Amino acid sequence: MNKFKKTKVLFVASQLGAGGAERIILDLANGLDPLQFDVYLAAFNRGVLEPAFRRVCKEIIFIEKKQGIDLSAMLKLSNILSQYKIDVVNAHHYMPFFYSLLGTKILHNRKLIYTEHSVPEVEGIYSSIHGKLFRWMLYRVNRVVGVSTEIRDALRKMYPMHTKKFVAILNGVNIDKFSRREQRMNVREQFGFSPEHFVIGTVANFREVKNHACIIRAAARLKEAYPLVRFLFVGTGFPGDLENTENTIRQMIKAFQLEDRVILAGYQDDIPSVLSSLDAFCLSSFSEGLPVSVLEAMAARVPVIGTNVAGIREVIDDGKTGLLFANDNDDELASLIKKLTAGTLFAQKMMDEAYRFIIEKHAYQKFYGRYAALFDS
């Protein structure tokens, strides 16, 4: 790239809801040097993060896509490259990558970076009708970024001919954003928590893979013996999403009579303040890429609990930086929550180790720098 000319980067996302991939794109858009990059965004659906993206992007373009393979949507994306003279396309998840390829590499020959956020998505592509197509696409893409080493390694194992194209860029966290705790009591009061309550929170949209149901079952186990334990769910379900579990979770809360124990807070735009109000953080997902929410909780010095699955175990060293429990095991989760309510020195040591881990492995400067190098090389 011409070093005297700013590089125009187009991020491509399936939607602008407050999911992990969308928040990573937003962090990247905010973190790239505006003297070096102009940032654009194309998405197939709107969402709650649209106002935040508008504050940092030169332009946001929404692409209407019909069900099935829609050639017109590919051509619309191609036209965006021409209209805004885009230099680099960074597509997040497979569907945006699929729709970006025609315009980026065949019609315009621009740089294409594909960021993958999930081992199950990698496995699903490999075993589906898209498997052979993906092999062909790998000859044309410039780089494939895994947000974790497990994703990169899965890609290398499945597609050994393209090993050099696969890299891992671990998600980063701006630690300074999560260091404030002055709003702790105000935020707790806002959600109806008293100083005596022990509050376990999670930040995850309502989808089957996030397995909120496991936390609800653990809450039911703790209900009688631990009356001061409370749960805060931050996130929302998306209308039309076949994996939306929000109604199911609401029904479970009612069935277990946990209305006074579990608060559904919906979408929250100030995650640092929310995390400052917590006494523990839990992510009960069936699988993850590399969960930003866990990294943010660690940066906020909140003890973390997570399922022992791909992605989560890459950031939680059991007993050192956090606690792991077997996938979907609400009994084990309840036991770990009991352990943390004791307020032991053990929890403080874990928080300190987790904070050091974030500084060493997930500082946002490395995260931005490695993407910037890919975009501008």
C-alpha positions as CSV (number, residue, x, y, z in Angstrom):
1,M,0.0,0.0,0.0
2,N,1.1,3.6,-0.6
3,K,2.2,4.8,2.7
4,F,1.2,8.4,1.8
5,K,-2.4,7.3,1.1
6,K,-4.8,6.1,3.8
7,T,-5.9,2.5,3.5
8,K,-9.6,2.1,3.1
9,V,-10.8,-1.0,5.1
10,L,-14.3,-2.4,4.7
11,F,-15.5,-4.7,7.5
12,V,-18.3,-7.1,6.5
13,A,-20.6,-8.5,9.2
14,S,-23.8,-10.5,9.1
15,Q,-25.6,-8.1,11.6
16,L,-24.9,-5.4,14.1
17,G,-26.3,-7.0,17.3
18,A,-24.1,-6.9,20.4
19,G,-22.5,-10.3,19.8
20,G,-18.8,-11.2,20.3
21,A,-17.8,-10.8,16.6
22,E,-19.6,-7.5,16.2
23,R,-18.0,-6.1,19.4
24,I,-14.6,-7.2,18.0
25,I,-15.2,-5.4,14.8
26,L,-16.3,-2.3,16.7
27,D,-13.1,-2.5,18.8
28,L,-11.0,-2.8,15.7
29,A,-12.8,0.1,14.0
30,N,-12.1,2.3,17.1
31,G,-8.6,1.1,17.5
32,L,-7.2,1.5,14.0
33,D,-5.1,4.7,13.5
34,P,-7.4,7.3,11.8
35,L,-4.3,8.9,10.2
36,Q,-3.6,5.5,8.5
37,F,-7.0,4.0,7.9
38,D,-10.5,5.0,6.8
39,V,-13.1,2.5,8.1
40,Y,-16.3,1.4,6.3
41,L,-18.8,-1.2,7.3
42,A,-21.2,-3.4,5.3
43,A,-23.8,-5.5,7.1
44,F,-26.8,-7.7,6.1
45,N,-28.9,-6.7,9.2
46,R,-29.2,-3.8,11.6
47,G,-28.7,-4.0,15.3
48,V,-28.1,-2.2,18.6
49,L,-24.5,-1.4,17.8
50,E,-25.3,0.7,14.8
51,P,-25.1,4.1,16.6
52,A,-21.6,3.1,18.0
53,F,-20.4,2.1,14.5
54,R,-21.7,5.4,13.0
55,R,-19.5,7.3,15.4
56,V,-16.4,5.7,13.9
57,C,-17.1,4.5,10.4
58,K,-16.9,6.8,7.3
59,E,-20.0,5.0,6.0
60,I,-22.3,2.1,6.9
61,I,-24.0,0.2,4.1
62,F,-26.8,-2.3,4.6
63,I,-27.2,-5.1,2.0
64,E,-30.5,-6.7,1.6
65,K,-30.1,-10.5,1.1
66,K,-32.7,-13.0,0.0
67,Q,-33.0,-16.5,1.4
68,G,-30.6,-18.9,-0.2
69,I,-27.6,-17.9,-2.3
70,D,-28.3,-14.3,-3.5
71,L,-26.1,-13.2,-6.4
72,S,-27.5,-9.7,-6.3
73,A,-26.2,-9.3,-2.7
74,M,-22.7,-10.3,-3.9
75,L,-22.9,-7.7,-6.7
76,K,-24.1,-5.0,-4.3
77,L,-21.1,-5.7,-2.1
78,S,-18.9,-5.6,-5.1
79,N,-20.3,-2.2,-6.0
80,I,-19.4,-0.9,-2.6
81,L,-15.8,-1.7,-3.3
82,S,-15.9,0.4,-6.5
83,Q,-17.9,3.3,-5.0
84,Y,-15.7,3.8,-2.0
85,K,-12.4,2.7,-3.6
86,I,-11.9,0.0,-0.9
87,D,-8.4,-1.4,-0.5
88,V,-9.0,-4.2,2.0
89,V,-12.1,-6.3,3.0
90,N,-12.2,-8.0,6.4
91,A,-15.1,-10.4,6.5
92,H,-16.1,-11.9,9.9
93,H,-17.7,-15.4,9.9
94,Y,-18.3,-17.6,6.9
95,M,-21.5,-16.0,5.4
96,P,-19.9,-12.5,5.0
97,F,-16.8,-14.2,3.7
98,F,-18.8,-16.1,1.1
99,Y,-20.6,-13.0,-0.1
100,S,-17.4,-10.9,-0.2
101,L,-15.3,-13.2,-2.4
102,L,-16.8,-12.5,-5.8
103,G,-16.4,-8.7,-5.6
104,T,-13.1,-8.6,-3.7
105,K,-11.0,-11.3,-5.5
106,I,-12.7,-12.0,-8.8
107,L,-14.2,-8.7,-10.0
108,H,-11.8,-6.2,-8.3
109,N,-8.7,-8.1,-7.0
110,R,-8.6,-6.4,-3.6
111,K,-7.1,-7.8,-0.4
112,L,-9.4,-10.1,1.4
113,I,-9.0,-11.1,5.1
114,Y,-11.4,-13.7,6.6
115,T,-11.7,-13.7,10.4
116,E,-13.2,-16.9,11.9
117,H,-14.6,-16.9,15.4
118,S,-15.7,-20.5,16.1
119,V,-14.3,-24.0,15.9
120,P,-17.8,-25.4,15.4
121,E,-18.3,-23.2,12.4
122,V,-15.0,-24.4,11.0
123,E,-16.1,-28.0,11.5
124,G,-19.5,-27.3,10.1
125,I,-18.0,-25.8,6.9
126,Y,-15.7,-28.8,6.5
127,S,-18.5,-31.4,6.7
128,S,-21.1,-29.5,4.7
129,I,-21.8,-28.9,1.0
130,H,-19.6,-25.8,1.4
131,G,-16.5,-27.8,2.2
132,K,-15.2,-28.2,-1.4
133,L,-16.2,-24.5,-2.2
134,F,-14.2,-23.4,0.9
135,R,-11.1,-25.2,-0.3
136,W,-11.4,-23.3,-3.6
137,M,-11.9,-20.0,-1.7
138,L,-8.7,-20.6,0.3
139,Y,-6.7,-20.3,-2.9
140,R,-8.0,-16.7,-3.3
141,V,-8.2,-15.3,0.2
142,N,-5.1,-13.5,1.4
143,R,-5.2,-14.5,5.1
144,V,-7.5,-16.4,7.4
145,V,-7.4,-15.2,11.0
146,G,-8.5,-17.4,13.9
147,V,-9.4,-15.4,17.0
148,S,-7.9,-18.3,19.0
149,T,-5.1,-20.7,18.5
150,E,-7.6,-23.6,18.7
151,I,-9.4,-22.1,15.6
152,R,-6.1,-21.6,13.7
153,D,-5.0,-25.2,14.6
154,A,-8.4,-26.7,13.5
155,L,-8.1,-24.9,10.1
156,R,-4.5,-26.1,9.7
157,K,-5.5,-29.7,10.5
158,M,-8.4,-29.7,8.0
159,Y,-6.7,-27.8,5.2
160,P,-3.0,-28.6,5.4
161,M,-2.2,-27.3,1.9
162,H,-3.0,-23.8,3.1
163,T,-1.2,-23.8,6.5
164,K,0.7,-20.6,5.8
165,K,-2.5,-18.6,5.2
166,F,-3.9,-19.4,8.7
167,V,-2.8,-17.1,11.6
168,A,-4.1,-16.5,15.1
169,I,-4.7,-13.0,16.3
170,L,-6.0,-13.3,19.9
171,N,-8.8,-11.0,20.9
172,G,-7.5,-8.0,22.8
173,V,-8.9,-5.8,25.6
174,N,-8.4,-2.2,26.4
175,I,-7.6,-2.7,30.1
176,D,-8.0,1.0,31.0
177,K,-11.7,0.9,30.1
178,F,-12.3,-1.8,32.7
179,S,-10.4,-0.4,35.6
180,R,-13.1,1.9,36.9
181,R,-15.2,0.8,39.9
182,E,-16.6,4.1,41.1
183,Q,-20.0,3.2,39.7
184,R,-20.2,-0.2,41.4
185,M,-22.8,0.6,44.0
186,N,-24.9,2.8,41.7
187,V,-25.1,0.0,39.1
188,R,-26.0,-2.6,41.7
189,E,-28.7,-0.3,43.0
190,Q,-30.0,0.2,39.5
191,F,-30.6,-3.6,39.2
192,G,-32.0,-3.9,42.7
193,F,-29.0,-5.5,44.3
194,S,-28.0,-4.7,47.9
195,P,-24.5,-4.6,49.3
196,E,-25.1,-8.0,50.9
197,H,-26.0,-9.7,47.6
198,F,-23.4,-11.9,45.9
199,V,-24.0,-11.2,42.2
200,I,-23.0,-13.6,39.4
201,G,-23.3,-12.1,35.9
202,T,-23.0,-13.2,32.3
203,V,-22.8,-11.2,29.1
204,A,-24.2,-13.3,26.3
205,N,-27.0,-13.0,23.8
206,F,-29.8,-15.6,24.2
207,R,-28.8,-18.4,21.8
208,E,-28.7,-22.1,22.3
209,V,-24.9,-22.2,22.2
210,K,-24.7,-19.9,25.2
211,N,-26.6,-22.4,27.4
212,H,-28.1,-19.9,29.9
213,A,-30.3,-22.8,31.0
214,C,-27.3,-24.3,32.9
215,I,-27.0,-21.2,35.0
216,I,-30.7,-21.2,35.7
217,R,-30.5,-24.8,36.9
218,A,-27.5,-23.9,39.1
219,A,-29.5,-20.9,40.5
220,A,-32.4,-23.3,41.4
221,R,-29.9,-25.5,43.3
222,L,-28.7,-22.6,45.3
223,K,-32.0,-21.0,46.0
224,E,-32.8,-22.3,49.5
225,A,-29.3,-22.5,51.0
226,Y,-27.9,-19.3,49.5
227,P,-30.7,-16.7,49.6
228,L,-28.3,-13.8,49.0
229,V,-27.0,-15.1,45.7
230,R,-28.3,-13.2,42.6
231,F,-27.8,-13.5,38.9
232,L,-27.6,-10.8,36.2
233,F,-28.0,-11.7,32.5
234,V,-26.9,-9.0,30.1
235,G,-27.9,-9.7,26.5
236,T,-30.9,-10.2,24.2
237,G,-32.5,-12.6,21.8
238,F,-32.9,-11.7,18.2
239,P,-36.3,-12.0,16.5
240,G,-36.3,-14.5,13.7
241,D,-33.2,-16.3,15.1
242,L,-34.1,-20.0,15.2
243,E,-31.7,-20.5,18.1
244,N,-33.2,-17.6,20.2
245,T,-33.7,-19.0,23.7
246,E,-34.9,-15.9,25.5
247,N,-38.5,-17.1,25.9
248,T,-37.3,-20.5,27.1
249,I,-35.1,-18.9,29.8
250,R,-38.0,-16.6,30.9
251,Q,-40.2,-19.7,31.3
252,M,-37.5,-21.6,33.3
253,I,-37.1,-18.6,35.6
254,K,-40.9,-18.7,36.3
255,A,-41.0,-22.5,36.6
256,F,-38.2,-22.5,39.2
257,Q,-39.7,-19.4,41.0
258,L,-36.5,-17.4,40.5
259,E,-38.1,-14.1,39.6
260,D,-36.4,-12.3,42.5
261,R,-33.1,-14.1,42.0
262,V,-32.4,-13.7,38.2
263,I,-32.5,-10.3,36.5
264,L,-32.7,-10.1,32.7
265,A,-31.1,-6.7,32.0
266,G,-31.3,-6.8,28.2
267,Y,-28.8,-5.0,26.1
268,Q,-26.4,-2.7,28.0
269,D,-24.0,-0.3,26.3
270,D,-21.8,0.3,29.3
271,I,-20.3,-3.2,29.9
272,P,-17.4,-1.9,32.1
273,S,-19.8,-0.4,34.6
274,V,-21.9,-3.6,34.6
275,L,-18.8,-5.8,35.2
276,S,-17.8,-3.5,38.1
277,S,-21.0,-4.4,39.8
278,L,-20.4,-8.1,39.8
279,D,-18.9,-10.5,42.4
280,A,-18.3,-13.2,39.8
281,F,-18.7,-13.8,36.1
282,C,-19.9,-17.0,34.4
283,L,-19.9,-18.1,30.8
284,S,-21.8,-21.5,30.4
285,S,-21.5,-21.8,26.6
286,F,-21.4,-25.2,24.8
287,S,-18.6,-23.7,22.7
288,E,-16.8,-20.4,22.1
289,G,-14.2,-18.9,19.8
290,L,-12.2,-16.8,22.2
291,P,-14.7,-15.1,24.5
292,V,-14.3,-11.4,24.7
293,S,-16.7,-11.3,27.7
294,V,-14.4,-13.5,29.8
295,L,-11.4,-11.3,28.9
296,E,-13.3,-8.2,29.9
297,A,-14.3,-9.7,33.2
298,M,-10.7,-10.6,33.9
299,A,-9.7,-7.0,33.0
300,A,-12.3,-5.8,35.4
301,R,-10.8,-8.0,38.2
302,V,-13.9,-10.2,38.5
303,P,-13.5,-13.9,39.3
304,V,-14.5,-16.0,36.3
305,I,-16.2,-19.4,35.9
306,G,-16.6,-21.1,32.5
307,T,-17.3,-24.4,30.8
308,N,-14.4,-26.6,30.0
309,V,-14.8,-26.2,26.2
310,A,-12.8,-24.9,23.2
311,G,-12.2,-21.2,23.4
312,I,-13.0,-20.8,27.1
313,R,-10.3,-23.2,28.3
314,E,-7.8,-21.2,26.2
315,V,-8.2,-18.2,28.5
316,I,-9.1,-19.9,31.8
317,D,-6.3,-21.9,33.4
318,D,-8.4,-23.9,35.9
319,G,-7.6,-22.9,39.5
320,K,-5.2,-20.2,38.4
321,T,-6.9,-17.6,36.3
322,G,-10.4,-18.9,36.8
323,L,-12.6,-22.0,37.4
324,L,-13.8,-24.5,34.8
325,F,-16.7,-26.9,35.1
326,A,-17.9,-29.8,32.9
327,N,-20.1,-28.8,29.9
328,D,-23.7,-28.4,31.0
329,N,-23.0,-29.6,34.5
330,D,-25.2,-27.3,36.7
331,D,-24.3,-29.3,39.9
332,E,-20.6,-28.6,39.4
333,L,-21.3,-24.9,38.5
334,A,-23.4,-24.5,41.7
335,S,-20.5,-26.0,43.7
336,L,-18.0,-23.5,42.2
337,I,-20.4,-20.6,43.0
338,K,-20.5,-21.8,46.6
339,K,-16.7,-21.8,46.7
340,L,-16.6,-18.2,45.5
341,T,-19.2,-16.9,47.9
342,A,-16.8,-17.7,50.7
343,G,-14.7,-14.7,49.7
344,T,-11.4,-16.5,50.2
345,L,-7.9,-15.4,49.5
346,F,-8.0,-18.0,46.7
347,A,-10.5,-15.9,44.7
348,Q,-8.2,-12.8,45.1
349,K,-5.2,-14.7,43.8
350,M,-7.2,-15.9,40.8
351,M,-8.2,-12.3,40.0
352,D,-4.6,-11.2,40.2
353,E,-3.3,-14.0,38.0
354,A,-6.1,-13.3,35.5
355,Y,-5.3,-9.7,35.4
356,R,-1.6,-10.4,34.7
357,F,-2.6,-12.9,32.0
358,I,-4.7,-10.2,30.2
359,I,-1.8,-7.7,30.3
360,E,0.7,-10.3,29.0
361,K,-1.4,-12.1,26.3
362,H,-4.4,-9.9,25.4
363,A,-3.3,-6.3,25.5
364,Y,-5.2,-4.4,22.8
365,Q,-2.1,-2.8,21.4
366,K,-0.9,-6.2,20.0
367,F,-4.4,-6.9,18.8
368,Y,-4.7,-3.6,16.8
369,G,-1.1,-3.8,15.7
370,R,-1.3,-7.2,14.1
371,Y,-4.5,-6.4,12.2
372,A,-3.1,-3.1,11.1
373,A,0.0,-4.9,9.7
374,L,-2.3,-7.3,7.8
375,F,-4.4,-4.5,6.4
376,D,-1.5,-2.3,5.3
377,S,1.1,-4.9,4.2
